[in-house]
């Protein structure tokens, strides 16, 4: 049986730097994650799909413009957070918040 992970889906044009900061945020909080490329999809739909597929019920979607954090119990078009992919500090916090959501800890502010 595979261990539970936060699922991260990224479009083909997602920035390597954006993904790296997101993964750093997850790793800082010690939560395992797995990444898969999903060509032709937008961050919101990928985050929703990732949250539905994750046993931890938390998913992230990354495209060229946005990073989205979703939780499986939320409505598809109402993600928990969305930020611009170029705002690397916020992207890192979003990764940490995905992990903190799993651990049921207070979320960090994005500002």
C-alpha positions, 0 to 999 in steps of 0.5 A: 500500500502506498503512503498517503501524499499531497497530490500536486499536478502541474501543466507543461508550462509550469515554471520550474522555480515555482514548483521548487518553491512549492515543494520546499514549502511542503518539505518544510512541514514534513508532509510527503507529496507526489508530482505529476504533469498534466498537459493542457489543464489549468491550475484550478481544475488540476488542484480539484482533481489532485485533492479528489485523488489524494488520500489526505484530501489536499491537492495543488495545481500549478500552471504558468500563471497560478498556483491553487490549493484545494481541499476535497470537501470544498466546491470545485470552483471555490478553492482554499487559496489561489496565488500568482505563480510568479510570487515565489514567497507566497507559493512557498507559503502555499506549499507549507499551508497544504501540509499544515492543512493535513496536520490540522495546524493554523495556516500561515498568512499569504502576505 
